[in-house]
């Protein structure tokens, strides 16, 4: 699997699946979540409402993932995952790593061969970018070892120089 990091706009990334740093309601929010909902169009919200009615009536648990179509995005799929909120006392790095591993499970089940991730947890949920980068890179590499040849490419598409630097360091093994 090829794993890279770049600064950019995840909503314009040409991959099979983009990962959304969602909240448990799946009904949109700020940051990456709001940008993905806006770019995907109103059908994404309807698909998320249907997931709430049928699959996750109590909301998506932290560390879990579900998929919807990408609608107006270049990506065929949006994989929604909920990161742990450090401000709310959710400080378990295993939950953070689970966001990345479960997202790859869901993307692979949908047939995605290329996946773009944001820095789940590094925004309003208060995780340090270096901690997110280490958890993300570790989870992706571990997932690839147990699912070889399933996903060809993972791209971390990041919103700032600081977060990009953290991911580049994690990818280099620093």
C-alpha positions as CSV (number, residue, x, y, z in Angstrom):
1,X,0.0,0.0,0.0
2,X,1.2,3.5,-0.9
3,X,0.7,5.9,2.0
4,X,1.3,9.6,1.5
5,X,0.5,13.0,3.2
6,X,-0.3,16.2,1.4
7,X,-1.9,19.6,2.2
8,X,-5.2,20.1,0.4
9,X,-8.9,20.0,0.2
10,X,-10.2,16.5,0.9
11,X,-13.5,17.4,-0.9
12,X,-11.7,17.6,-4.2
13,X,-9.5,14.6,-3.8
14,X,-9.9,12.0,-6.6
15,X,-10.0,8.7,-4.6
16,X,-12.6,6.0,-4.3
17,X,-13.5,6.9,-0.7
18,X,-13.0,10.0,1.5
19,X,-13.2,9.7,5.3
20,X,-15.3,12.2,7.1
21,X,-14.4,13.3,10.6
22,X,-18.0,13.2,11.7
23,X,-19.8,13.7,14.9
24,X,-22.0,10.9,16.3
25,X,-25.2,12.4,15.0
26,X,-23.9,12.0,11.3
27,X,-26.0,15.1,10.6
28,X,-23.2,17.5,9.7
29,X,-21.1,19.9,11.7
30,X,-18.1,22.1,11.2
31,X,-14.6,21.7,9.9
32,X,-14.1,18.7,7.6
33,X,-17.6,17.4,8.4
34,X,-19.2,20.6,7.2
35,X,-17.0,20.8,4.2
36,X,-17.8,17.3,3.1
37,X,-21.6,17.7,3.6
38,X,-21.5,21.0,1.6
39,X,-19.5,19.5,-1.3
40,X,-21.4,16.3,-1.4
41,X,-24.8,18.1,-1.6
42,X,-28.1,17.6,0.2
43,X,-28.4,13.9,-0.7
44,X,-25.6,13.1,1.8
45,X,-27.6,14.5,4.7
46,X,-30.6,12.4,3.6
47,X,-28.4,9.3,3.4
48,X,-27.0,10.0,6.9
49,X,-30.6,10.5,8.2
50,X,-31.5,7.1,6.8
51,X,-28.4,5.5,8.5
52,X,-29.7,7.1,11.8
53,X,-33.2,5.6,11.2
54,X,-32.0,2.2,10.2
55,X,-28.4,1.3,11.3
56,X,-27.3,3.6,14.1
57,X,-30.4,5.0,15.8
58,X,-28.4,6.1,18.8
59,X,-25.7,7.7,16.8
60,X,-22.4,6.4,15.5
61,X,-20.1,5.3,18.3
62,X,-16.6,6.7,18.8
63,X,-14.1,4.7,16.8
64,X,-16.7,3.1,14.5
65,X,-17.3,3.8,10.8
66,X,-20.2,3.6,8.2
67,X,-20.3,4.5,4.5
68,X,-22.6,6.5,2.3
69,X,-22.4,7.3,-1.4
70,X,-20.2,10.3,-2.2
71,X,-23.0,12.0,-4.2
72,X,-21.5,15.2,-5.7
73,X,-17.9,14.5,-4.5
74,X,-15.3,13.1,-6.8
75,X,-15.2,10.1,-4.4
76,X,-17.7,7.3,-4.8
77,X,-18.0,6.8,-1.1
78,X,-17.9,8.8,2.1
79,X,-16.8,6.8,5.2
80,X,-18.0,8.5,8.3
81,X,-16.0,8.0,11.6
82,X,-16.3,9.6,15.0
83,X,-13.0,10.5,16.7
84,X,-12.7,10.6,20.5
85,X,-13.2,14.1,21.9
86,X,-10.3,14.9,24.3
87,X,-12.2,17.9,25.6
88,X,-14.9,15.5,26.8
89,X,-12.4,13.2,28.5
90,X,-12.1,10.7,25.6
91,X,-8.3,10.3,25.7
92,X,-7.8,6.6,24.7
93,X,-5.4,6.5,21.7
94,X,-6.8,3.0,20.8
95,X,-10.2,4.7,20.0
96,X,-8.4,7.2,17.8
97,X,-6.5,4.4,16.0
98,X,-9.8,2.5,15.6
99,X,-11.2,5.4,13.5
100,X,-8.6,4.7,10.9
101,X,-8.7,0.9,11.0
102,X,-12.5,0.7,11.0
103,X,-12.6,3.3,8.2
104,X,-10.4,1.1,6.1
105,X,-12.6,-1.9,6.9
106,X,-15.7,-0.1,5.7
107,X,-13.9,1.4,2.6
108,X,-12.6,-2.0,1.6
109,X,-16.0,-3.6,2.1
110,X,-17.4,-0.9,-0.3
111,X,-14.7,-1.9,-2.9
112,X,-12.5,1.2,-2.5
113,X,-8.9,0.8,-3.6
114,X,-7.9,4.4,-2.7
115,X,-8.8,6.3,0.5
116,X,-8.2,9.8,1.6
117,X,-8.2,10.6,5.4
118,X,-8.3,13.9,7.2
119,X,-6.5,14.3,10.6
120,X,-9.4,12.8,12.5
121,X,-9.5,14.2,16.0
122,X,-6.9,17.0,15.4
123,X,-9.5,19.8,15.0
124,X,-12.2,20.7,17.5
125,X,-11.8,17.4,19.3
126,X,-8.5,18.6,20.7
127,X,-6.0,15.9,19.9
128,X,-2.4,17.0,19.3
129,X,-1.5,16.7,15.6
130,X,1.6,14.6,16.4
131,X,-0.5,12.1,18.4
132,X,-3.1,11.9,15.6
133,X,-0.4,11.4,13.0
134,X,1.3,8.6,15.0
135,X,-2.0,6.8,15.6
136,X,-3.2,7.2,12.0
137,X,0.0,6.0,10.4
138,X,0.4,3.1,12.8
139,X,-3.2,2.0,12.3
140,X,-3.0,2.2,8.5
141,X,0.3,0.3,8.4
142,X,-1.0,-2.3,10.8
143,X,-4.3,-2.7,8.9
144,X,-2.3,-3.2,5.6
145,X,-0.2,-5.9,7.2
146,X,-3.4,-7.9,8.0
147,X,-5.2,-7.0,4.8
148,X,-2.4,-7.1,2.2
149,X,-3.4,-6.0,-1.3
150,X,-6.9,-4.9,-0.3
151,X,-6.3,-1.1,-0.5
152,X,-3.7,0.3,-2.9
153,X,-3.4,3.9,-1.7
154,X,-4.0,5.9,1.4
155,X,-3.6,9.7,1.2
156,X,-3.7,11.8,4.3
157,X,-5.1,15.1,3.0
158,X,-4.5,17.7,5.6
159,X,-5.6,21.3,6.3
160,X,-2.4,23.0,7.6
161,X,1.3,23.1,7.3
162,X,1.6,22.1,11.0
163,X,-0.6,19.0,10.6
164,X,1.2,18.1,7.4
165,X,4.6,18.3,9.1
166,X,3.3,16.0,11.9
167,X,2.1,13.4,9.3
168,X,5.3,13.6,7.3
169,X,7.3,12.9,10.5
170,X,5.1,10.0,11.4
171,X,5.4,8.5,7.9
172,X,9.2,8.9,8.1
173,X,9.2,7.0,11.4
174,X,10.3,10.0,13.5
